[in-house]
């Protein structure tokens, strides 16, 4: 019966983006869930799974659904399947479908620190879907994943159909649709029904679980399993079009920012879009550069962005890499602080220890002492994650960063319109 065994998703956290291999690392355990906010089963409802590992909780939010006929039977089945997995059960029209229909429900799974509830960023994040199949007649399931950096399927002759996940006429991810065939049980050796998505520098994933029918079905009440666990296999990776080896942004003191990047390999690459943001969250296109397309040599690119009309002390840049088939990936974010060149040697901060584990000490310029000073920390995506201040700052201030996830951050310190910043590493 596939009514309660629709598919299994294995998610693995890796330190580097590479071909997965046998691993002895542990797993995340989803159990003891409870409704934290919102109405049970409704869009916006947030469920908490405490201590999925020794340091983190998981918050599962119902992000959206295709219609009011899509209902959550339960947020987590515990009497079947895999006890350690996140196992929602989703129904359409109480399980009874007449004719051709398509339905889905979306979940956002976010990892937060158990003590502070602050988001925990993971450098590389992989999600593997297993056993995406049909009911043997008129129903076939599909899994859709938002914004992966890359993906691969586990066999050349995969039974899954891969297509773009399209929202508001824009491709935002990948959809993997099953055949109509039904496969018994949950079998990790059925690689024709498996796929893996890779995410970089994120603390959450957004997934869409759905199905479509070509005729009447009485079993449209499906269980989905998300299991965060290392898995043993080794398969070829379907890479995105470009291997980016460097991306740099430099303010040239002439109201312009010089952006330079280098690729070591290109396959079916289309173009690069340089994107700019004033808040680290909302990006707009600043320029386009066409790619060479196919190359195994180092290729250098550059673009100059005129920021004469920009009135902000900090600008964020990233590359949007697009191939000829529409696949999209993004670079890490680069941060530019706008200042006069002569000011750069005069205004400095010293943040230490670096790397830091718990307490970060920041020594400010002597001219800022006994004045109002603000301290801000931005993560690798340019998002503000911590802010503090002192109305009469001493020479060295201490900032508790124990709640922040591992990775690199930028410390930005401001006083009377002057700003200095330094990159740090959080252990």
Secondary structure, DSSP 8 states (H G I E B T S, - for coil): --SS--EEEEEEEESS-S--------B----S-EEEES-TTSTT-EEEE--SSSSEEEEEEEEEES-TTEEEEES---SSS-TTSB--EEEEGGG-B-SSEEEEEEEEEEEEETTT--B--EEEEEEEEE---B-SSSEEEEEEEES-SEEEES-TT-S-EEEEEEETTEEEEEEEE--S----S--TT-GGG-EEEEEEEESEEEEEEEEEESS-BS--EEEEEEEEB-----------SEEEEEEEEEE-SSSEEEEEEEEEEESSEEEEEEEEESSSS-EEEEEEEE---SBSS-EEEEEEEE-TT---SEEEEEEEEEETT--EEE---EEEE---HHHHTT---EEESSSBSSEEEEE--GGGTTS-EEEEEE-TTS-EEEEEEETT--SEEEEE-TTS-SEEEEEEEEETTEEEEEEEEE-
